[in-house]
Amino acid sequence: MSCPNCKCNKSKISNDEYEELKEYFKDEIQDYKIVDYIKDNGNHSSYVEVELEDYIVEIEDIDTDNLNLDKVIDALIRNSVK
């Protein structure tokens, strides 16, 4: 039995909602690119910059190996559902 106040239960979305969001982002995303940079401590890092119709979103903590539109959309949905 799961706890009623647990965040993990509140962050779930249905498959229909997921597919709706996926279609929405496919229409809205105009471009995405990997941005490499050096942190203040000298370590290399990167993030993905996603250009939507009205704004730009930066996604950190995403695997940039073999990056494709589906991975970008999954990360956007995962981050918006938290």
C-alpha positions in Angstrom: 0.0 0.0 0.0 1.4 3.4 -0.9 1.2 6.5 1.2 -1.4 9.1 0.2 0.9 12.1 0.7 3.8 10.7 -1.3 5.0 12.9 -4.2 5.6 9.9 -6.4 1.8 9.3 -6.6 1.0 12.9 -7.5 3.5 13.1 -10.4 2.1 10.3 -12.5 0.2 11.1 -15.7 -1.9 8.9 -17.8 -0.8 7.6 -21.2 -3.4 9.9 -22.9 -2.0 13.0 -21.1 1.5 11.9 -22.0 0.6 11.5 -25.7 -1.2 14.9 -25.7 1.9 16.6 -24.3 4.2 14.8 -26.7 2.1 16.0 -29.7 2.0 19.5 -28.3 5.8 19.7 -27.9 6.3 18.2 -31.4 4.4 21.1 -32.8 6.0 23.8 -30.5 9.7 22.9 -30.6 11.4 24.8 -33.3 15.0 23.7 -32.6 17.2 22.2 -29.9 21.0 22.2 -29.4 23.6 21.0 -26.9 25.5 23.7 -25.1 28.9 22.8 -23.7 30.5 24.9 -21.0 33.1 24.9 -18.2 31.8 25.2 -14.7 33.4 27.6 -12.1 35.3 24.6 -10.7 36.8 23.8 -14.1 34.7 20.8 -14.9 33.0 20.3 -18.2 29.3 20.2 -18.3 26.5 20.5 -20.9 22.8 21.2 -21.1 20.2 21.2 -23.9 18.7 24.5 -25.1 15.2 24.0 -26.5 13.7 26.7 -28.6 9.9 26.8 -28.5 7.7 29.2 -30.3 7.5 31.8 -27.5 10.5 31.0 -25.2 13.7 29.0 -24.7 14.0 26.2 -22.1 17.3 24.8 -20.7 17.3 21.2 -19.7 20.1 20.0 -17.4 20.8 16.4 -16.3 19.9 14.9 -19.7 22.0 12.3 -21.5 23.3 14.1 -24.6 24.6 10.9 -26.3 22.4 10.1 -29.3 20.1 13.0 -28.5 16.9 13.2 -30.5 13.6 15.0 -30.4 11.9 12.1 -28.5 14.5 12.3 -25.7 14.1 16.1 -25.5 10.3 15.8 -25.3 10.5 13.1 -22.7 12.8 15.3 -20.6 10.4 18.3 -20.9 7.4 16.2 -19.9 9.3 14.6 -17.0 10.5 18.0 -15.7 7.0 19.6 -16.1 5.3 16.8 -14.2 7.5 17.0 -11.1 
